């Protein structure tokens, strides 16, 4: 997905009506903005309509930073499509004049921005004052055709997927031992699936097992193996005491839930012990779920439906 930085997008929305910049000298005007190439890169390729441009961006008014792509993108450039700019005052109008490696400066006067703000709007940002100007510094990291960009993204996703699978394979035996030790210590007899989920059925439900594509409603409490509760829809302290619904197998929940649901029937009560590759993996989740955490869920199936409508048999 082509990404934009919110503070800069906000600036663009405000200035869409035009800028009326008045600088001269090395600055050139295009579509109501003024720009100049500060440093020419070594790349010969100039951005063309329909291509993808990768840019680092810093937008500021005096010392007030409005947007910094290096910080907001974790050092990675923004990725945007080069399109024809119809309105006046959009900084993206400079793209067709940039080449790989170029550094450019775009200037927009705050005086003009104020002309396009409705009089009833209050609480303007403190940087938006007459006589001030927005300076947007751009550094072109790359220019690609849309086809090349999509190919690169597919290759990166495939590489990331492979890396995740390799890490999951390394973590699986570690988690399996953690679960086995926990079960032995607590004298719990559980069954194990081929993927590594351990489960205990406390109450057998009625009818067939839940299948992929069915919509289920579940009451649950999630804990780490040290007994710390991180979420629940039955404990009022978590603030959401209604059954949780999802379509099985659609990736709406962690993989361990998608698989775990198929072990249950309508009305089943069970406890699942889910290894980290089928939960939140090496990333973890917030402050309560550390990376590579095995999770335990007490679950009760409250309802099962066929897809989005119709009760399951």
C-alpha positions in Angstrom: 0.0 0.0 0.0 1.3 3.5 -0.9 1.9 5.3 2.4 1.4 9.0 3.4 2.4 10.8 6.5 -0.5 12.2 8.4 0.8 15.6 9.5 2.0 16.3 5.9 -1.3 15.1 4.5 -3.1 17.5 6.8 -1.0 20.4 5.5 -1.8 19.4 1.9 -5.5 19.3 2.7 -5.3 22.9 4.1 -3.3 24.2 1.2 -5.3 22.6 -1.6 -6.7 25.9 -2.6 -3.4 27.6 -3.6 -0.4 29.2 -2.1 0.6 32.4 -4.0 4.2 32.1 -3.0 6.3 35.1 -3.8 9.9 33.9 -3.7 12.1 34.5 -6.7 15.6 33.7 -7.7 16.4 30.0 -7.9 12.8 29.0 -7.0 10.4 27.9 -9.7 6.7 27.9 -9.6 4.4 25.0 -10.5 0.8 24.5 -9.6 0.8 27.2 -6.9 4.0 26.0 -5.1 7.6 27.1 -5.3 10.5 24.7 -5.4 14.1 24.5 -6.2 16.5 21.6 -6.7 19.1 22.0 -3.9 21.3 19.1 -4.9 21.2 17.1 -8.2 21.5 13.4 -7.8 23.5 11.1 -10.0 20.4 9.3 -11.2 19.2 10.1 -14.7 15.7 8.8 -14.3 13.1 11.5 -13.8 9.7 10.6 -12.2 7.0 10.0 -14.8 3.2 9.9 -14.4 2.1 6.5 -13.0 5.5 5.6 -11.5 6.3 5.3 -7.8 8.6 7.7 -6.1 10.4 7.0 -2.8 11.2 10.2 -0.8 12.4 11.2 2.6 10.6 14.2 3.8 10.9 16.8 6.5 8.2 19.5 6.8 8.6 22.4 9.3 7.7 25.9 10.1 10.8 27.6 11.7 11.8 25.0 14.4 8.3 23.3 14.6 8.4 19.9 12.9 5.2 19.1 11.0 6.3 15.8 9.6 9.5 13.7 9.6 9.4 10.6 7.4 12.6 9.2 8.8 11.2 9.1 12.3 7.7 8.1 11.3 8.8 5.5 8.8 11.5 4.0 10.9 14.2 5.3 8.5 12.4 4.1 5.4 11.2 6.5 2.7 7.6 7.4 2.0 6.3 5.6 -1.1 3.9 7.6 -3.3 2.5 7.4 -6.8 3.3 10.2 -9.2 0.0 11.5 -10.4 -1.2 14.6 -12.2 -2.0 17.3 -9.7 -5.2 19.0 -10.7 -5.6 21.6 -7.9 -3.2 24.3 -6.9 -0.9 24.3 -3.9 -0.2 20.6 -3.6 3.5 19.8 -2.9 3.3 16.6 -4.8 3.3 18.7 -8.0 7.0 18.8 -7.7 7.4 15.0 -8.4 7.7 15.1 -12.2 10.6 17.6 -11.9 12.7 15.3 -9.6 15.3 12.7 -10.5 16.8 9.9 -8.4 19.1 11.3 -5.7 17.8 14.8 -6.0 17.2 17.0 -2.9 14.6 19.7 -3.2 13.0 22.4 -1.2 9.3 23.3 -1.4 8.0 26.5 0.2 4.4 27.4 1.1 3.3 30.6 2.8 1.1 30.4 5.9 -0.6 33.7 4.8 -2.3 31.8 2.0 -3.2 28.9 4.1 -5.2 31.2 6.4 -7.2 32.4 3.4 -8.6 28.9 2.9 -9.5 28.1 6.5 -13.2 28.7 7.4 -13.7 31.7 9.7 -15.6 29.5 12.2 -12.7 27.1 12.7 -11.0 27.7 16.1 -7.8 26.4 17.8 -5.5 26.8 14.8 -2.0 25.2 15.3 0.4 27.7 16.8 2.7 27.6 13.8 0.0 28.7 11.4 0.7 32.5 11.5 0.9 35.3 9.0 4.4 35.9 7.7 5.5 32.3 8.4 6.2 29.7 5.7 6.2 25.9 5.5 9.4 24.4 4.3 9.3 20.9 2.9 12.7 19.3 2.3 12.6 16.2 0.0 15.3 13.6 -0.8 14.5 11.2 -3.6 15.6 7.7 -2.6 14.3 6.0 -5.7 12.0 6.0 -8.7 10.4 2.8 -10.0 7.7 1.8 -12.4 4.6 0.5 -10.8 5.4 -3.0 -12.1 8.9 -3.0 -10.6 7.5 -1.6 -7.3 4.9 -4.4 -7.1 7.5 -7.0 -7.9 9.8 -5.7 -5.2 7.0 -5.7 -2.7 6.2 -9.3 -3.6 9.8 -10.4 -3.2 10.1 -8.6 0.2 6.9 -10.2 1.4 8.1 -13.6 0.3 11.4 -13.1 2.0 9.7 -11.9 5.2 7.4 -14.9 5.1 10.3 -17.3 4.7 12.1 -15.6 7.6 9.0 -15.9 9.8 8.6 -19.6 9.0 12.3 -20.2 9.8 12.0 -18.4 13.2 8.7 -20.3 13.9 10.4 -23.6 13.2 13.2 -22.7 15.7 10.8 -21.5 18.3 8.3 -24.5 18.1 10.4 -27.0 20.1 11.2 -24.4 22.7 7.5 -23.6 23.2 6.5 -27.3 23.2 8.8 -28.0 26.1 7.5 -24.9 28.0 3.9 -26.2 27.5 4.8 -29.8 28.5 6.6 -28.6 31.6 3.6 -26.5 32.6 1.2 -29.4 32.0 3.3 -31.8 34.0 3.8 -29.4 36.9 0.1 -28.8 37.1 -0.9 -32.4 36.5 -2.9 -31.5 33.4 -3.7 -34.1 30.8 -4.1 -32.5 27.4 -4.3 -33.5 23.8 -2.0 -32.1 21.1 -2.6 -31.1 17.5 -0.1 -31.6 14.7 0.6 -27.8 14.7 1.6 -27.9 18.4 -1.6 -26.7 20.1 -2.4 -28.5 23.4 -6.1 -28.5 24.5 -8.3 -29.8 27.2 -12.1 -30.2 26.7 -13.9 -29.6 30.0 -17.4 -29.8 28.5 -18.2 -31.5 25.2 -20.7 -29.4 23.1 -23.4 -30.6 20.8 -23.4 -31.3 17.1 -20.4 -31.4 14.7 -17.1 -29.7 15.2 -16.9 -26.1 14.0 -15.6 -25.7 10.5 -13.9 -23.0 8.4 -16.3 -20.3 7.2 -18.6 -20.6 10.2 -19.2 -17.6 12.4 -18.7 -18.4 16.1 -19.3 -16.4 19.3 -17.0 -17.1 22.2 -16.5 -16.1 25.8 -12.8 -16.2 26.7 -10.1 -15.3 29.2 -6.5 -15.2 28.0 -3.6 -15.6 30.3 0.2 -16.1 30.1 1.5 -19.3 31.7 2.5 -17.4 34.8 -1.2 -16.8 35.4 -1.3 -13.1 34.3 -4.6 -12.3 32.6 -4.1 -10.0 29.6 -7.7 -10.0 28.2 -11.2 -11.3 28.9 -14.7 -10.7 27.8 -16.2 -12.2 30.9 -14.2 -10.1 33.5 -15.7 -6.6 33.9 -12.3 -5.1 34.6 -11.4 -5.4 30.9 -14.5 -3.3 29.8 -16.0 -5.6 27.2 -18.4 -8.2 28.5 -20.1 -9.4 25.4 -19.3 -12.6 23.4 -16.6 -12.2 20.8 -17.6 -13.2 17.2 -15.4 -14.0 14.3 -15.5 -16.1 11.1 -13.3 -19.2 11.5 -10.4 -19.5 9.0 -10.5 -15.9 7.7 -7.5 -14.6 9.6 -9.5 -12.3 11.8 -7.9 -13.8 14.9 -4.5 -15.4 15.7 -3.8 -18.7 13.9 -4.2 -20.6 17.2 -7.8 -19.4 17.5 -8.6 -20.3 13.9 -7.4 -23.8 14.4 -8.5 -24.1 18.0 -12.1 -23.3 17.1 -12.3 -26.3 14.8 -11.5 -28.5 17.9 -14.8 -27.4 19.5 -18.5 -27.7 19.1 -21.4 -25.4 19.9 -21.5 -25.2 23.7 -18.0 -26.6 24.2 -15.8 -25.4 27.1 -12.1 -25.9 26.7 -8.6 -24.6 27.5 -6.2 -24.0 24.7 -2.4 -23.8 25.2 -1.1 -22.0 22.1 2.6 -21.8 21.2 3.9 -18.4 20.3 4.2 -19.0 16.4 0.5 -19.5 16.4 -0.1 -16.5 18.7 1.8 -13.2 18.5 5.2 -14.6 17.7 8.5 -12.7 18.2 6.6 -9.3 18.1 4.5 -9.9 21.1 1.4 -7.7 21.7 1.6 -4.6 23.9 2.9 -4.5 27.4 1.2 -7.7 28.6 2.3 -10.2 26.0 6.1 -10.5 25.6 7.7 -11.7 22.4 7.6 -15.5 22.0 4.9 -16.0 24.7 2.9 -19.2 25.0 -0.7 -18.2 25.7 -3.5 -20.0 27.5 -7.2 -19.4 26.7 -10.2 -20.6 28.7 -13.0 -20.6 26.1 -16.7 -21.3 25.8 -18.6 -21.5 22.5 -21.8 -19.5 22.9 -23.1 -19.7 19.3 -22.3 -21.1 15.9 -23.7 -19.9 12.6 -23.2 -20.8 9.0 -21.2 -17.8 7.7 -22.9 -14.5 8.4 -26.4 -15.9 8.5 -28.3 -19.0 9.5 -27.8 -21.2 12.5 -25.4 -24.1 12.0 -26.8 -27.5 12.3 
